[in-house]
Amino acid sequence: MFEGKTLVGQTSGVKAVVKKTVSVEGTDPVTFFLSYVSGGTNAGVPNGKLVFDNGEIIRVETQTSIAATVIGTSTGSMAYVNAGVYYVNGTFASTSMQSVVL
C-alpha cells in the first residue's frame, strides 16, 4: 500500500520514498524501509535535516489524511535482483524482480 509513495516530515520537511514495508510482528510496529530523496526545508530554506526526527509526524505527500509518527530511525541495506534470465550453475533461470533487507 505504501511502497513507491513519498513521505514528508511535518516539522523537518524531509522527503523519502518507501521502498519496502514490513507488517506488524508481535510488539514491533509497521516498519518502512526508505530512500531519502531530499533534505528538510522550512519555508524553502534548507534546515540541515537529512532524516526524519524521532516523534515527528510523517504524511503521504499526495494524501495528507494518511499520517504516522516516527518512533525511531536507523541505517540499513537492501539488495535487489532485477527481472531477467540468469545463467546459474549451468542452467538458465528466469526470475522476477526481488529485494531483500540485509
C-alpha positions as CSV (number, residue, x, y, z in Angstrom):
1,M,0.0,0.0,0.0
2,F,2.8,2.5,0.8
3,E,5.6,1.1,-1.4
4,G,6.5,3.8,-4.0
5,K,4.8,6.6,-2.1
6,T,6.7,9.7,-1.0
7,L,6.6,10.6,2.7
8,V,7.1,14.1,4.0
9,G,8.1,15.1,7.6
10,Q,5.7,17.6,9.1
11,T,8.4,19.5,11.0
12,S,11.6,18.6,9.3
13,G,10.4,18.9,5.7
14,V,12.5,15.8,4.8
15,K,11.2,13.6,1.9
16,A,11.6,9.9,1.4
17,V,10.3,7.2,-0.9
18,V,9.0,4.0,0.7
19,K,10.9,1.0,-0.8
20,K,9.5,-1.7,1.4
21,T,7.2,-2.2,4.3
22,V,7.1,-4.9,6.9
23,S,3.8,-5.6,8.7
24,V,3.3,-5.6,12.5
25,E,5.1,-8.5,14.1
26,G,4.4,-9.1,17.7
27,T,5.2,-5.9,19.5
28,D,7.1,-4.4,16.6
29,P,5.2,-1.7,14.7
30,V,5.0,-1.4,10.9
31,T,8.5,-0.7,9.6
32,F,9.2,1.4,6.5
33,F,12.4,0.9,4.5
34,L,13.1,4.3,2.9
35,S,15.2,6.0,0.3
36,Y,15.6,9.7,1.3
37,V,15.2,11.9,-1.7
38,S,15.7,15.4,-0.2
39,G,16.8,17.1,3.0
40,G,14.5,19.3,5.0
41,T,13.4,22.8,4.3
42,N,11.5,25.4,6.3
43,A,9.7,28.0,4.0
44,G,12.0,27.0,1.2
45,V,15.2,27.4,3.2
46,P,17.4,24.3,3.9
47,N,17.4,23.4,7.6
48,G,20.2,20.8,7.6
49,K,17.9,17.9,8.4
50,L,18.7,14.7,6.4
51,V,16.4,12.1,8.2
52,F,13.0,12.2,9.9
53,D,13.1,13.3,13.6
54,N,12.0,10.8,16.3
55,G,8.4,11.7,17.3
56,E,7.8,13.6,14.0
57,I,4.5,13.1,12.2
58,I,5.0,12.0,8.6
59,R,2.4,12.1,5.9
60,V,2.0,10.6,2.4
61,E,2.8,13.5,0.1
62,T,-0.3,13.1,-2.1
63,Q,-2.7,12.0,0.6
64,T,-2.2,14.2,3.6
65,S,-5.0,12.5,5.5
66,I,-2.7,9.4,6.0
67,A,-0.2,10.0,8.7
68,A,2.1,8.2,11.2
69,T,4.5,9.1,14.0
70,V,8.2,8.2,13.7
71,I,9.3,6.0,16.6
72,G,13.0,5.8,15.5
73,T,15.3,5.8,12.6
74,S,18.3,3.7,11.7
75,T,20.5,2.8,8.7
76,G,20.1,-0.4,6.8
77,S,20.8,-2.0,3.4
78,M,18.6,-3.6,0.8
79,A,19.8,-5.8,-2.1
80,Y,17.9,-6.1,-5.4
81,V,17.9,-8.6,-8.3
82,N,16.3,-7.3,-11.5
83,A,13.8,-9.3,-13.5
84,G,15.5,-11.4,-16.2
85,V,17.1,-14.6,-17.2
86,Y,20.3,-15.5,-15.4
87,Y,22.8,-18.3,-16.1
88,V,23.4,-20.0,-12.8
89,N,25.4,-23.3,-12.2
90,G,25.0,-24.4,-15.9
91,T,21.2,-23.6,-16.0
92,F,19.2,-20.7,-17.2
93,A,16.9,-19.3,-14.5
94,S,14.1,-16.8,-15.1
95,T,13.3,-14.6,-12.2
96,S,11.0,-11.6,-11.4
97,M,12.4,-8.5,-9.6
98,Q,13.2,-9.3,-6.0
99,S,14.5,-7.4,-3.0
100,V,15.7,-8.4,0.5
101,V,16.5,-6.4,3.5
102,L,20.0,-7.2,4.8
